[in-house]
């Protein structure tokens, strides 16, 4: 990470460095006891299916030594899933478990129905425990860049996952 990488976070026309996303989410997960999937997860799932990413999940119950980057398939309150789309755009997705419901919160500044459809189909093709048939999916628009990180943070921690949580 360089100072220029950090400056790019604040520039609306600059690409966001995936290491910046990883570093931010790792620190955030440590602070708030949440989990994340690596920035390469979505691409691998999209290109190779579940067989390529099933090992990214832990099969053991949470312990203090469990890595934040290897969540359980279920029983995690929040899992950050930064999705790189078309090698140039970041979409914020957070998997939440609220009571007995699984909710996927989605935020994308392009508000492109094709991108949303592709992300939703890719995630829903993963595993029935990770993305059960009763999953609720809540789309929302936000800004790319540093606001993607803000969207992931709010999606994971906000107590009520209603459609207006990312309003300005």
N, C-alpha and C positions, 0 to 999 in steps of 0.2 A: 504494500500500500504506500502510495506517495501522497504528498500534499496536493498534487494535481488531481489524483483520484478523488480526494475529499472535495476539492473545488468543483469537480464535475457533478457531485451530488447536488450542488446548488444551482447549476446551470441548466435551464430548461431545454437546451438543444444538445446537450452532451449525453453520450451513452453512459449508463451506470455500470461500474465495474462489478463483476460478480463477486470478487473478493470483498468489496465493500459491503455488499449485501450479506455475505457469509459472516463477516466479522461483526456487523451490527446485530444480526440475529443470534449469533453465539453469545454475545454479551447480554442481550435482552433475555434469552432463554435462561441463562445463569441467574440473572437478577429476579426473574418472575417464575422460575421453576416450570417452564413450559418446554416444548420440544419442537424440533424442526426437521425438515428433510433437506438434504443438500440441494444446491442450485441446479445440479445435474439430474435430479430425480425425475422431473417432469419430462425432460427430453428423452431420457432412457425409457420411461414408461410409454411415451408416445411412439418411439421408434421400435422398441422391442417387446412391448407388452409386459405383463405381470412377471413372467419368468425372469426378466432382466432386473427387476427391482425388489423381488420378495425378500431378498437377504438384507435389505435396507431397514427392515423392521426387527425388533427384538422379540424373542419368543418367551422371555422371562418377565416376571412381574417387576415393577419398578423397584430399584434399590438406589441408595445414595450414590453408588458408583456407576450406575447406568449412564451411558453417554446421552447427552441431549440430542445428538444427531441420529439416534437409532430408537425411535419411539415404538411403542406397542401398536398393533393393528387397531386395538380398541382400548378403552379405559384411559385415554389421555384427554385431559380437559381441552387442550389446544395443540394443534400441530401446524406450524407455518410451512407453507408450500410455495416458495417463490417459483414462478413459471416463466421461463424464457421462451418467447414465441417468435418464430421467424428469425432467430439469431440476432434480433435487434430491439426487442421490446420485452418489458417485464410486466407480468400480471400478478397481482397479489391474491392468493387463495389461502384461506385458513380453514382447517377442519376443526369443528367444535363438537363436543359432546355435552349436551345440556339435558340433564335427566336421562331419559331413555331415547332421546332424539339425537340423530347425527345431522349436523348442519354444515354445509360448505358455503363460506362467505367468499364472494368473488368481487374483485375491484379492478377495473381496466379503464384508463383514460380515453382510449380510442372508441369505447362503447360500440365495438364492431360485433354484430351478431354472429358473424362467421368465426371469429376468434373465440367468443364465448361458447359457441356450440362445440368447437374443436376441443377446448379445455374441458368442458363438461363431459363430452364423450370419452375423452382420454381417461379422466379420473373415474368415471363410472365403469370403465372396463377393467379396473384394477382387481379388486377382491371384494367378495360379498360382505366380509366383516368390516373392511375399511370403508366401503361405499355401499351400504345396504340398500335394498330397493326402496325403503321408506325414507331415504335421505331427502332432506330439504335443501334446496339450492337457492341462495339469495344473491342476485347480481346487484352491482352498484358501480357507478363510474367515479373515478378519481383522477389524479394527475400522476404521470409517470415520474421516474427519478426518485428523489428523496421521499416523495409522498407515497410511493409504493411501500416503503419501509414504515411510514406512519400508518398506512392502511393496515398492514399486517399486524402492527402493534395494537391498534384499536380493535381489530377483528378478534384478536386472541384474548384480550383482557376485558372488553366491555361486558358488563353483566347481562345486558339484554340485547340479543342479536336481531334487532328490528332493521328494516331497510333504510332508516334515516341516520344510522350511527356515523356515517361519513360525511354528513352535510357540513358545509363550511361554517 
